[in-house]
Amino acid sequence: MSRIEGARPEPQKAGMSSLGRLLPYARPYVWQFVLVLVLVVIFNASTVMQPYLVKVAIDSDISTKHPSYHGLLVIALIYVGVVIVGVVANFAQTVLLQNAGQNVIRSIRLSLFSHIERQAMRFFDTRAVGRLVTNVSNDTETVSQFFTNFFLSLIRDGLSIVMIVFAMFQLNARIALYCMVIIPVIFAISALFRGRLRRAYQTTRTRLSNVNAFLAENLAGMRIIQIFHQEERQSRAFEALNESHREANVHEYRTSVWFNRAFEILGNVAVAAIVWVGGGAVLRHWIEFGTLYAFIRYIQQFFQPINAMTQQWNTLQSSMVAADRIGQVLAVQPEIEDVAQTVDIRKAEIRGRVEFRHVTFGYKPGQLVLQDINFTIEPGQFIGVVGATGAGKSSVMSLLTRFYEPQEGAITVDGVSIDAYSQEDLHAIIGIVQQDVSLFTGTVKDNIRLFRQEISDETVRHAAEVVGADTLIARLSHGYETELYGKGSNLSAGERQLISFARIVALNPRVLILDEATASLDSQTEELVQRGLNAVATNRTTIVIAHRLSTIRHADNILVLDKGRLVEQGTHFELVRRGGLYAALDAQSGVEVGP
């Protein structure tokens, strides 16, 4: 439970290249972004025109020997029209950009989820679920701010600066050149803070991910935490992670505030300088008062987009960090992929003959859990697999379902290597029921057919009847339409297991694997399930991994594993008579040996 406390090293680099990897997702919406650009030009032009119109009114219609009320009215009407055009353009650009940006993020999120779904089990063995949840939800939401807030600010405010500079030079090139002195200062401040801001945002995102990962892990294991009274210890660990995240957040905002206030001070100093220089020019009659007013307004407008862009600096930094984290996940190629030309099969032609030939496997290099495994299962046989904890029983089944690839040897179904089948076909051939049942939010009926609409209600009901789940389902408040929540928490362990058995019958695989499937059932429910299993196993290759030897006592063949090796195989009575490892396990189980 505490493995999250030793968090992964915090990333050190995340740049624009991280966001660049996600730009292809924006390609289908490029014309919407182009239209946004056009609207931005219209909006910025309306903004830049406003001080110039006031300048014209002051110099031509107010501060003259013969003020013109008609001229003021015309300027006022033009001013109102310009403002209305700007408001409409601003509204349209915002709505259009949000639509395009959210579509881009939707594409990224779907692609990321699909990519994670295609990963082999080793990918999930080395990554906390909370981190992946953060990638799909929080990180994509953070990147969405780049395509909406930052993109709009970059285009709108960047063009605004260019237009303002052009307008100032048109008014008076000399004073405009004085104003340009502030540009190197702006770059110097940006360079000073850029590295600090990037590191601050990276640290904050990483520590938030640590909090989410710890939370997901502990919520999933809450029963263990409460049973062993670990609440206080886990609370302290969670408090330490939150304190670390709080410190990173405070440091991030402190750095951001210093950055923004430096620009605010610089802007006010620039306005004061323009008042001094421009005021002197007015007193010497080098420029008119309206021109001074326009310069003051333009210098204020000049810093407004700069300040807006700096406000979005944290958006850019956090987006780059989030994009880098997303990119790291997308860069992981699935360890197990279909070959270019898979075997074209129809499930009806599969007989269900399974063979392991000299299979050697380890989850980590140099740490083998299976060594030189050889056995054959004929179609329709009922096979048991037993052994002490860690003997490699579940690893055998993980290899058969191709959750992992063996380092050596071959695994075949009907004489064809399993890597010649597409994964979709292989998993249609081989069904598995585990001790930890996975149920999803939805009705009982949908969980039995796994939301596959081609499986009829009649097939669902028949499957439930075969395994004996129909009587239990009938007692639920709405029968097959009963909604399940939180991994089926409103059902007992036995009811959840029976629904998983019914699911297998409905999906109708040729090879059935039961991985400790009855370990969590009480004796009465196990007896009910056992009757259903006997019916399910008819004309189907069935492999049962069991701690309870009573489950496999009548198996056609029993495979006995010990420390990753297949040490014995035979029927229950053959193995008992040999007096080997199986006989010792049988004696420990207390099962009476009968004829």
C-alpha positions in Angstrom: 0.0 0.0 0.0 2.9 2.4 0.6 4.7 1.9 -2.7 3.4 5.2 -4.0 5.2 7.0 -1.2 8.5 6.4 -2.9 7.2 8.3 -6.0 8.9 8.1 -9.3 11.5 10.8 -10.1 9.9 14.0 -11.1 10.4 14.8 -14.8 12.9 17.4 -15.7 12.1 18.3 -19.3 8.9 19.0 -21.2 8.9 21.3 -24.2 6.9 22.3 -27.2 7.8 19.1 -28.9 5.5 17.3 -26.5 2.6 19.4 -27.7 3.8 19.0 -31.3 3.2 15.3 -31.0 -0.5 16.0 -30.4 -1.0 18.6 -33.2 -2.0 15.9 -35.7 -5.2 15.5 -33.7 -6.1 19.1 -34.7 -5.7 18.5 -38.5 -9.4 17.6 -39.1 -10.4 21.0 -37.6 -7.8 23.1 -39.4 -10.5 25.2 -41.2 -12.2 26.0 -38.0 -8.9 27.3 -36.6 -8.4 29.4 -39.9 -11.8 30.9 -39.4 -10.9 31.7 -35.8 -7.8 33.5 -37.2 -10.0 35.6 -39.5 -12.3 36.6 -36.7 -9.3 37.4 -34.5 -8.1 39.9 -37.1 -11.5 41.5 -37.2 -11.7 41.8 -33.4 -8.2 43.1 -33.1 -8.7 45.7 -35.8 -11.8 47.0 -34.0 -9.8 47.3 -30.8 -6.9 49.2 -32.4 -9.3 51.5 -34.2 -11.0 52.8 -31.0 -8.1 55.0 -29.7 -7.5 56.3 -33.2 -11.2 57.3 -33.6 -11.0 59.2 -30.2 -7.7 60.8 -31.4 -9.5 62.0 -34.6 -12.4 63.4 -32.5 -10.1 65.3 -30.2 -7.8 66.8 -32.8 -10.4 67.4 -35.5 -13.6 68.1 -33.8 -12.9 69.2 -30.1 -9.6 71.0 -29.7 -10.0 73.2 -32.8 -11.1 76.8 -33.2 -14.4 75.6 -34.6 -15.6 72.4 -32.8 -17.9 70.2 -35.0 -20.9 68.6 -33.3 -21.7 66.8 -36.6 -18.2 65.4 -36.8 -18.4 64.2 -33.2 -21.7 62.4 -34.0 -20.2 60.7 -37.0 -17.2 59.6 -35.0 -19.4 58.4 -32.2 -21.6 56.3 -34.6 -18.5 54.8 -36.2 -17.1 54.0 -32.8 -20.3 52.2 -31.7 -20.3 50.3 -35.0 -16.7 49.2 -34.5 -17.4 48.1 -31.0 -20.4 46.0 -32.1 -18.4 44.4 -34.9 -15.7 43.6 -32.4 -18.1 42.1 -29.9 -19.7 39.8 -32.5 -16.3 38.7 -33.8 -15.1 38.0 -30.3 -18.2 36.0 -29.5 -18.0 33.9 -32.7 -14.2 33.3 -32.3 -14.6 32.1 -28.7 -17.5 29.7 -29.5 -15.8 28.3 -32.6 -12.5 27.8 -30.9 -14.1 26.1 -27.9 -15.9 23.7 -30.3 -12.8 22.9 -32.3 -10.6 22.6 -29.1 -13.0 20.3 -27.4 -13.2 18.1 -30.5 -9.4 17.9 -30.5 -9.3 16.9 -26.8 -12.1 14.3 -27.4 -10.0 12.7 -30.1 -6.9 12.7 -27.9 -8.8 11.2 -25.0 -10.4 8.5 -27.2 -7.1 7.7 -28.8 -5.3 7.5 -25.4 -7.9 5.2 -23.9 -7.9 3.0 -27.0 -4.1 2.8 -26.8 -4.2 1.8 -23.2 -6.7 -0.9 -23.9 -4.4 -2.4 -26.5 -1.5 -2.8 -24.0 -0.4 -6.1 -22.7 -0.7 -6.9 -19.0 2.9 -6.1 -18.3 2.1 -2.5 -19.0 -0.4 -2.5 -16.2 1.9 -4.4 -13.9 4.4 -1.5 -13.9 1.9 1.5 -13.8 -0.4 2.6 -11.0 -4.0 2.8 -12.1 -4.3 6.3 -10.6 -1.6 7.6 -12.9 -3.4 6.2 -15.9 -6.6 7.8 -14.7 -4.8 11.1 -14.4 -3.4 10.8 -17.9 -6.9 10.1 -19.5 -8.8 12.7 -17.4 -6.7 15.4 -15.8 -3.9 15.6 -18.4 -6.2 15.7 -21.4 -8.2 18.4 -19.7 -5.1 20.4 -19.1 -4.0 20.1 -22.7 -7.5 21.3 -23.8 -6.5 24.6 -22.2 -3.7 24.9 -24.8 -6.1 24.5 -27.7 -8.6 26.9 -26.3 -7.2 29.5 -23.9 -3.5 29.6 -24.9 -4.1 29.2 -28.6 -6.6 32.1 -28.6 -4.3 34.2 -26.5 -1.3 33.5 -28.7 -3.1 34.5 -31.9 -5.3 37.3 -30.6 -2.8 39.0 -28.3 0.1 38.4 -30.7 -1.7 40.0 -33.6 -2.9 42.8 -31.2 0.8 43.6 -30.4 1.7 43.8 -34.0 -1.3 46.0 -34.9 -0.6 48.3 -32.0 3.1 48.7 -32.9 2.1 49.5 -36.5 -0.5 52.1 -35.3 2.0 53.8 -33.0 4.6 54.1 -35.8 1.9 55.5 -38.0 1.1 58.2 -35.4 4.7 59.2 -34.6 7.8 57.1 -35.4 10.0 58.9 -32.9 7.9 58.3 -29.8 7.1 54.8 -31.1 10.9 54.0 -31.1 11.1 55.2 -27.5 8.3 52.7 -26.7 10.3 49.9 -28.3 13.0 50.2 -25.6 10.7 48.1 -23.3 10.8 45.0 -25.6 14.3 43.8 -24.6 13.2 44.2 -21.0 10.2 42.0 -21.6 12.4 39.3 -23.2 14.8 39.5 -20.2 12.1 39.0 -17.7 10.6 36.1 -19.7 14.0 34.4 -19.9 14.5 34.9 -16.2 11.3 33.2 -15.2 10.8 30.7 -18.0 12.9 27.9 -16.5 11.6 28.4 -13.0 8.0 28.3 -14.1 8.5 25.2 -16.2 10.1 23.3 -13.3 7.4 24.5 -10.9 4.5 23.3 -13.2 6.2 19.9 -13.8 6.7 19.4 -10.0 3.0 20.3 -9.3 1.6 17.9 -12.0 3.8 15.0 -10.9 2.9 15.4 -7.2 -0.8 15.6 -8.1 -0.4 12.4 -10.0 1.2 10.8 -6.9 -1.9 11.9 -4.8 -4.3 10.4 -7.4 -2.4 7.1 -7.6 -2.3 6.8 -3.8 -6.0 7.6 -3.6 -7.0 5.0 -6.2 -4.9 2.3 -4.7 -6.2 2.9 -1.2 -9.9 3.1 -2.2 -9.5 -0.2 -4.0 -7.9 -1.8 -0.9 -10.1 -0.1 1.8 -11.3 -3.4 3.2 -7.7 -4.5 3.9 -6.9 -1.1 5.4 -9.8 -1.3 7.8 -9.4 -5.0 8.7 -5.7 -4.4 9.7 -6.4 -0.9 11.2 -4.1 0.9 8.8 -6.4 4.0 8.6 -4.1 6.3 10.7 -0.9 5.2 8.9 -2.5 5.7 5.5 -3.9 9.0 6.5 -0.4 10.1 7.5 1.0 9.0 4.2 -1.8 10.7 2.3 -1.2 13.9 4.4 2.5 13.8 3.5 1.6 13.5 -0.2 -0.9 16.3 0.0 1.6 18.5 1.9 4.1 17.9 -0.8 1.5 18.9 -3.4 0.5 22.0 -1.4 4.1 23.2 -1.2 4.5 22.7 -5.0 1.3 24.6 -5.7 2.3 27.5 -3.4 5.7 27.7 -5.0 4.1 27.6 -8.5 1.7 30.4 -7.7 4.4 32.5 -5.9 6.6 32.3 -9.0 3.7 33.1 -11.3 2.7 36.1 -9.2 6.3 37.5 -9.2 6.3 37.1 -13.0 3.0 38.8 -13.5 3.7 41.7 -11.1 7.0 42.4 -12.8 5.1 43.0 -16.1 2.5 45.1 -14.3 5.2 47.4 -12.8 6.9 47.6 -16.2 3.6 48.6 -17.9 2.9 51.4 -15.4 6.5 52.7 -15.7 6.1 52.7 -19.5 2.8 54.7 -19.2 4.5 57.3 -16.9 7.4 57.5 -19.4 5.0 58.1 -22.3 3.2 60.8 -20.3 6.5 62.6 -19.6 7.9 62.3 -23.2 4.6 62.8 -25.0 3.6 65.6 -22.7 6.8 67.5 -23.4 6.1 67.0 -27.1 2.6 68.4 -26.8 3.9 71.4 -24.8 6.5 72.1 -27.6 3.7 71.6 -30.2 5.5 68.7 -31.8 2.4 66.5 -31.6 -1.2 67.2 -30.9 -3.0 66.3 -27.7 -5.1 63.6 -29.4 -2.0 61.9 -30.6 -0.7 61.8 -27.0 -4.0 60.3 -25.8 -3.8 57.6 -28.5 -0.2 56.8 -27.5 -1.2 56.4 -23.8 -4.1 54.2 -24.8 -1.9 52.1 -27.2 0.8 51.7 -24.6 -1.8 50.4 -22.2 -3.2 48.2 -24.9 0.3 47.0 -25.6 0.8 45.7 -22.1 -2.7 44.2 -21.9 -2.0 41.4 -24.5 1.5 40.9 -23.0 0.0 40.6 -19.6 -2.7 38.3 -20.9 -0.1 36.1 -22.6 1.9 35.9 -19.4 -1.2 34.9 -17.6 -1.4 32.0 -20.0 2.2 31.1 -19.4 1.2 28.7 -16.7 -1.3 27.2 -19.1 1.5 26.6 -21.7 3.8 25.1 -19.1 1.2 22.8 -17.5 0.0 21.8 -21.0 3.5 20.9 -22.1 4.0 18.8 -18.9 0.6 17.1 -19.5 1.3 16.6 -23.2 4.6 15.0 -22.3 2.9 12.6 -19.8 0.3 11.7 -22.5 3.1 11.3 -25.1 5.0 9.0 -22.8 2.0 6.7 -22.7 1.3 6.9 -26.4 5.0 6.2 -27.1 4.7 2.8 -25.4 4.0 0.3 -28.2 1.8 -2.7 -27.3 4.1 -5.6 -26.4 1.7 -8.0 -28.0 0.3 -7.2 -31.4 -1.4 -9.2 -34.2 0.8 -10.5 -37.0 0.2 -9.1 -40.5 -1.8 -12.1 -41.7 -3.8 -13.9 -39.0 -5.5 -17.2 -39.3 -9.0 -16.8 -40.7 -11.2 -18.9 -38.5 -14.8 -19.4 -37.7 -15.4 -20.3 -34.1 -17.6 -23.3 -35.0 -14.5 -25.0 -36.6 -12.4 -24.8 -33.4 -12.2 -28.1 -31.5 -10.2 -26.9 -28.5 -7.0 -28.9 -28.5 -4.4 -27.1 -26.4 -0.7 -27.9 -26.3 2.3 -26.4 -24.5 5.7 -27.3 -26.0 8.8 -26.5 -24.0 7.4 -23.3 -22.6 9.6 -21.1 -20.4 8.5 -17.8 -19.0 9.4 -15.1 -16.6 7.8 -11.7 -15.7 11.2 -10.2 -15.4 14.5 -11.1 -17.1 16.4 -13.7 -15.2 13.5 -14.5 -12.9 11.7 -17.5 -14.5 8.3 -18.6 -13.1 7.8 -21.4 -15.6 10.5 -23.8 -17.0 10.2 -26.2 -19.9 6.4 -26.8 -19.5 5.0 -29.6 -21.8 1.4 -30.9 -21.8 -1.4 -31.6 -24.2 -5.2 -31.1 -23.6 -7.5 -33.0 -26.0 -10.8 -31.4 -27.1 -13.5 -31.6 -24.5 -11.3 -32.7 -21.7 -11.7 -31.4 -18.1 -8.3 -30.5 -16.8 -7.2 -29.5 -13.3 -4.1 -27.4 -12.5 -2.9 -27.5 -8.9 0.2 -26.4 -7.0 1.3 -24.3 -4.1 1.1 -20.5 -4.2 3.7 -19.2 -6.6 4.0 -22.5 -8.5 3.0 -20.9 -11.8 -0.6 -22.0 -12.2 -2.0 -18.6 -13.1 1.0 -17.9 -15.3 0.1 -20.9 -17.5 -3.3 -19.5 -18.1 -2.0 -15.9 -18.7 0.2 -17.4 -21.4 -2.7 -19.4 -23.0 -4.8 -16.2 -23.2 -1.7 -14.4 -24.5 -1.7 -11.8 -21.8 2.1 -12.3 -21.9 4.5 -13.9 -24.4 6.8 -16.8 -23.3 10.5 -16.4 -23.6 10.8 -19.9 -25.1 8.6 -22.6 -26.5 5.3 -22.6 -28.3 1.6 -22.7 -27.3 -1.0 -24.0 -29.9 -4.7 -24.3 -30.2 -5.8 -27.0 -32.6 -2.2 -27.2 -33.8 -1.9 -23.4 -34.7 0.3 -21.2 -32.7 -1.8 -18.7 -30.6 0.2 -15.8 -32.0 -1.2 -16.7 -35.5 -4.7 -15.9 -34.3 -5.9 -12.4 -34.0 -6.3 -11.4 -30.3 -10.0 -10.9 -30.9 -10.4 -14.4 -32.3 -8.2 -15.9 -29.6 -10.2 -14.4 -26.8 -13.4 -15.5 -28.6 -12.0 -19.1 -28.5 -10.7 -18.9 -24.9 -12.9 -17.6 -22.0 -11.7 -17.0 -18.5 -13.4 -16.6 -15.1 -11.2 -15.3 -12.3 -11.7 -15.2 -8.6 -11.9 -11.4 -8.7 -15.0 -10.8 -10.8 -15.1 -7.7 -13.0 -18.6 -6.3 -13.2 -19.5 -3.0 -14.8 -22.0 -0.3 -14.2 -25.2 -1.4 -16.0 -27.9 -4.0 -15.7 -27.4 -7.7 -14.8 -28.4 -8.6 -18.3 -25.8 -6.2 -19.8 -23.1 -7.7 -17.6 -23.9 -11.2 -18.7 -23.7 -10.4 -22.4 -21.0 -7.7 -21.9 -23.1 -5.1 -23.6 -23.1 -7.0 -26.9 -26.5 -6.4 -28.4 -26.2 -9.3 -30.8 -26.6 -11.7 -27.8 -30.4 -12.0 -27.3 -32.3 -11.8 -24.0 -33.2 -15.5 -24.5 -29.5 -16.4 -24.7 -28.8 -14.4 -21.5 -31.6 -16.2 -19.6 -30.5 -19.6 -20.9 -27.0 -18.9 -19.8 -28.1 -17.9 -16.3 -30.3 -21.1 -16.1 -27.4 -23.3 -17.1 -25.2 -22.1 -14.2 -28.0 -21.9 -11.7 -28.0 -18.1 -11.5 -31.6 -17.6 -12.6 -33.1 -18.2 -9.1 -30.7 -15.7 -7.6 -31.3 -13.1 -10.2 -35.1 -13.6 -9.8 -34.8 -12.5 -6.2 -33.2 -9.2 -7.2 -35.4 -6.1 -7.1 -35.7 -5.8 -10.9 -34.4 -9.2 -12.0 -32.3 -9.0 -15.1 -32.8 -5.3 -15.3 -31.3 -4.7 -11.8 -28.7 -2.0 -12.0 -25.2 -2.9 -10.7 -22.9 -0.3 -9.2 -19.3 -0.2 -8.0 -18.1 -3.5 -9.4 -21.3 -5.2 -8.4 -21.1 -4.1 -4.7 -24.9 -4.6 -4.3 -24.4 -8.3 -4.9 -22.8 -11.0 -2.8 -19.6 -12.6 -3.8 -21.4 -15.8 -4.8 -23.9 -13.8 -6.9 -21.1 -11.9 -8.7 -19.4 -15.2 -9.4 -22.5 -16.8 -10.8 -23.1 -13.9 -13.1 -19.5 -14.2 -14.4 -20.2 -17.9 -15.1 -23.4 -17.0 -17.0 -21.3 -14.5 -19.0 -19.0 -17.3 -20.2 -21.9 -19.5 -21.2 -23.5 -16.6 -23.2 -20.2 -15.8 -25.0 -19.7 -19.6 -25.6 -15.9 -20.1 -25.9 -14.5 -23.4 -27.0 -11.9 -23.4 -24.2 -12.9 -22.4 -20.7 -10.5 -21.4 -17.9 -11.6 -21.2 -14.3 -8.8 -19.4 -12.3 -9.6 -20.0 -8.6 -13.2 -19.3 -9.7 -14.9 -21.0 -6.7 -12.4 -20.0 -4.0 -14.6 -17.2 -2.6 -17.9 -19.1 -2.6 -19.5 -20.7 0.4 -20.1 -24.5 0.3 -23.8 -24.2 -0.6 -23.2 -21.7 -3.5 -20.1 -23.8 -4.6 -22.3 -26.8 -4.9 -24.8 -24.9 -7.0 -22.0 -23.6 -9.2 -20.4 -27.0 -9.5 -23.6 -28.4 -11.0 -23.7 -25.5 -13.5 -20.0 -26.1 -14.3 -20.6 -29.7 -15.1 -23.2 -28.6 -17.7 -21.0 -25.8 -19.0 -18.0 -28.1 -19.5 -19.9 -30.6 -21.7 -18.3 -30.7 -25.2 -15.9 -27.9 -24.1 -12.3 -28.0 -23.2 -12.2 -26.8 -19.5 -9.1 -25.9 -17.5 -9.6 -25.4 -13.8 -7.1 -23.8 -11.5 -8.1 -24.7 -7.9 -6.9 -24.7 -4.3 -9.9 -26.9 -3.4 -9.1 -30.3 -4.8 -12.7 -31.3 -4.6 -13.4 -29.1 -7.6 -11.1 -31.1 -9.9 -11.4 -34.5 -8.3 -13.1 -36.0 -11.3 -11.0 -34.2 -13.9 -9.8 -36.2 -16.9 -6.2 -35.1 -16.2 -4.6 -33.1 -13.4 -1.4 -31.1 -13.9 0.7 -30.6 -10.8 3.1 -27.6 -10.8 5.9 -27.0 -8.3 8.3 -24.0 -8.5 7.6 -23.4 -12.1 7.9 -27.0 -13.3 5.3 -29.6 -14.3 6.2 -32.4 -11.8 3.2 -34.7 -12.1 0.1 -35.3 -14.2 -2.6 -37.9 -14.2 -6.1 -38.6 -12.7 -6.9 -38.0 -9.1 -6.6 -41.6 -8.1 -3.4 -42.2 -10.1 -1.7 -39.3 -8.5 -2.9 -40.3 -5.0 -1.5 -43.8 -5.5 1.9 -42.4 -6.5 2.3 -40.7 -3.2 3.9 -37.6 -4.6 3.3 -33.9 -4.3 -0.4 -34.2 -5.3 -1.0 -36.9 -2.6 0.5 -34.5 0.0 -1.7 -31.7 -1.2 -4.7 -34.0 -1.1 -3.9 -35.1 2.5 -3.6 -31.4 3.5 -7.0 -30.6 1.9 -8.8 -33.3 4.0 -10.7 -34.6 1.0 -11.7 -38.2 1.4 -10.4 -40.4 -1.3 -13.2 -42.5 -2.8 -13.5 -44.9 -5.7 
